[in-house]
Amino acid sequence: MKFFADTADIAEIRELAETGLLDGVTTNPSLVHKAGRNFLEVVREIAAVVDGPVSAEVVALDHQEMMREAEVLRKIADNIAIKVPLTPDGLKVCRALTNDGTMVNATLCFSAAQALLAAKAGATFISPFVGRHDDFAFDGMQLIADIRLIYDHYEYPTQILVASVRHPMHVVEAAKIGADVMTAPPKIIHQLFKHPLTDVGIAGFLKDWEATGQAII
């Protein structure tokens, strides 16, 4: 499973990139607003730090304007993936960009039917929002399983990019189902390291080492 960071904070992205765990980045208007910086400047900086796909979202809703915005965004770097909403106009843009060799991330997916449409439109990534799905008493992981089943059945190359990840178990369950990518805030990625028995083990080893009176020099 590929790990993407869902953030526009360049310091967090650099830190994760140094671990070797980061395969890409997703951004959206809300994250850029939180960062408080110029959108194009942030995307350009992220694309220079990360070798993998960097999702940059259009904000228009009509086909013509989305295409204009996409043209601006994809000129930033070769690793830009254009994020489009899962609407009829969004999928028209998806098909046009895909045919022109640009990566596309179809976002705000909440049903297997929408995911099927995105795959038929040639999306590089489909972004089902599992956390938001759970918020309304729907099973976000069942959605991932349904999409995986459909894509495998028809051998669609569209990658399942699990979004709206709220906790580490979302990551684990998505990996068990066979999702291709997950995107999560850096905080969630760091939580994957944590286990109380690891902390206890480290403390025990250090205590025993200290008792030997030795040093590695």
C-alpha positions in Angstrom: 0.0 0.0 0.0 1.2 3.5 -0.9 1.2 6.2 1.8 0.2 9.7 0.9 0.1 12.6 3.3 -3.1 14.6 3.4 -1.7 18.1 4.2 -0.4 21.3 2.7 2.1 21.8 5.5 5.5 21.7 3.8 7.4 21.1 7.1 5.3 18.0 7.9 5.8 16.8 4.3 9.6 17.2 4.5 9.7 15.3 7.8 7.7 12.4 6.5 9.7 12.4 3.2 12.9 11.9 5.2 11.5 8.6 6.7 11.2 7.1 3.3 7.5 6.3 4.0 6.0 9.0 1.8 4.8 8.0 -1.7 2.7 11.1 -2.5 0.7 14.0 -1.2 -3.0 15.1 -1.4 -4.2 18.6 -0.9 -7.5 20.3 -1.1 -8.9 23.9 -0.6 -9.5 23.4 3.1 -5.9 22.2 3.7 -4.5 25.2 1.7 -6.7 27.5 3.7 -5.4 26.0 6.9 -1.8 26.5 5.7 -2.5 30.2 5.1 -0.3 30.4 2.0 -0.7 30.9 -1.8 -2.1 27.8 -3.4 0.1 27.6 -6.4 3.2 28.4 -4.4 2.4 25.6 -1.9 1.7 23.0 -4.7 4.9 23.9 -6.5 7.0 23.5 -3.3 5.4 20.2 -2.4 5.9 18.8 -5.9 9.6 19.7 -5.6 9.9 17.8 -2.3 7.9 14.7 -3.2 8.7 12.4 -6.1 5.3 10.7 -6.2 1.9 12.1 -7.2 0.8 15.4 -5.7 -3.0 16.0 -6.0 -4.0 19.6 -6.6 -7.7 20.3 -6.8 -9.6 22.4 -9.2 -12.3 24.6 -7.6 -14.5 25.4 -10.6 -17.6 23.3 -11.2 -18.2 23.6 -15.0 -16.2 21.7 -17.6 -14.6 24.6 -19.4 -13.4 26.4 -16.3 -12.1 23.2 -14.7 -10.1 22.5 -17.8 -8.6 26.0 -17.6 -7.6 25.5 -14.0 -6.3 22.1 -14.7 -4.0 23.5 -17.4 -2.5 25.9 -14.9 -2.0 23.2 -12.3 -0.5 20.6 -14.4 2.1 23.0 -15.7 3.6 23.2 -12.2 5.3 19.8 -12.4 5.2 16.4 -14.1 4.0 14.7 -10.8 0.8 16.8 -10.4 -2.4 14.8 -10.3 -5.5 16.9 -11.0 -8.2 16.4 -8.5 -11.7 16.7 -9.9 -15.1 16.3 -8.2 -17.1 13.2 -9.0 -19.7 15.0 -11.2 -20.6 14.7 -14.9 -18.5 17.7 -15.7 -15.7 16.5 -13.4 -15.6 13.1 -15.2 -15.6 14.9 -18.6 -12.5 16.7 -17.5 -11.1 13.4 -16.2 -11.4 11.7 -19.6 -9.9 14.7 -21.4 -6.9 14.9 -19.1 -6.4 11.2 -19.0 -6.3 11.0 -22.7 -3.7 13.8 -22.7 -1.4 11.8 -20.2 -2.2 13.7 -17.0 -2.9 11.9 -13.7 -6.4 12.5 -12.4 -7.8 11.9 -8.9 -11.6 11.7 -8.8 -12.5 12.9 -5.3 -15.5 12.9 -2.9 -16.6 9.4 -3.8 -19.3 8.0 -1.5 -20.6 5.0 -3.5 -19.4 2.1 -5.5 -21.5 3.4 -8.4 -19.5 6.6 -8.4 -16.3 4.6 -8.3 -17.4 2.6 -11.3 -18.1 5.8 -13.3 -14.7 7.2 -12.4 -12.9 4.0 -13.5 -14.8 4.1 -16.8 -13.8 7.8 -17.2 -10.1 6.7 -16.9 -9.3 8.1 -13.4 -5.8 7.4 -12.1 -7.1 7.4 -8.5 -10.6 7.2 -6.9 -10.9 8.8 -3.5 -13.6 7.2 -1.4 -14.0 9.2 1.9 -14.3 6.5 4.6 -14.4 8.7 7.6 -17.2 10.9 6.3 -19.0 7.8 5.3 -18.8 6.4 8.9 -20.0 9.8 10.2 -23.4 9.1 8.6 -23.7 5.5 9.9 -22.5 3.9 6.6 -19.7 1.4 6.6 -16.7 3.1 5.0 -14.7 -0.1 4.8 -17.5 -1.9 3.1 -17.4 0.7 0.4 -13.7 0.0 -0.1 -14.4 -3.7 -0.3 -17.2 -3.1 -2.9 -14.9 -1.0 -5.0 -12.1 -3.5 -4.8 -14.4 -6.3 -5.9 -15.7 -4.3 -8.9 -12.3 -3.1 -10.1 -10.8 -6.6 -9.8 -13.8 -8.1 -11.6 -13.3 -5.8 -14.6 -9.6 -5.3 -14.3 -9.9 -1.5 -14.0 -6.4 0.1 -13.5 -7.8 2.9 -11.4 -6.1 2.9 -8.0 -8.3 3.0 -4.8 -7.0 5.9 -2.7 -8.6 5.7 0.7 -9.3 9.2 2.0 -10.9 10.8 5.1 -8.8 8.5 7.2 -9.6 9.1 10.9 -7.5 6.6 12.8 -4.8 3.8 12.3 -7.4 1.0 12.0 -8.8 2.7 8.9 -5.3 2.2 7.4 -5.0 -1.4 8.6 -8.5 -2.4 7.4 -8.0 -0.7 4.0 -4.7 -2.6 3.6 -6.3 -5.9 4.4 -9.0 -5.3 1.8 -6.3 -4.4 -0.8 -6.6 -0.7 -1.3 -3.8 0.7 -3.4 -3.2 3.9 -1.5 -4.2 5.6 1.7 -4.0 9.3 2.4 -4.0 10.5 6.0 -3.0 13.6 8.0 0.7 13.2 9.3 -0.7 12.8 12.8 -2.4 9.5 11.8 0.7 8.2 10.0 2.8 8.9 13.1 0.2 7.0 15.2 1.0 3.9 13.2 4.3 3.6 15.0 2.8 3.5 18.4 2.2 0.5 20.6 2.5 0.3 24.4 4.5 -2.9 24.3 7.1 -1.3 22.0 7.5 1.5 24.6 7.8 -1.0 27.4 10.3 -3.0 25.5 12.5 0.0 24.8 12.4 1.1 28.4 13.4 -2.4 29.6 16.3 -2.7 27.2 17.6 0.8 28.1 17.4 0.0 31.8 19.3 -3.3 31.4 21.9 -1.6 29.2 22.4 1.2 31.7 23.0 -1.5 34.3 25.9 -2.9 32.3 27.8 0.4 32.6 28.8 0.1 29.0 28.7 2.6 26.1 28.9 2.1 22.3 31.9 4.3 21.3 
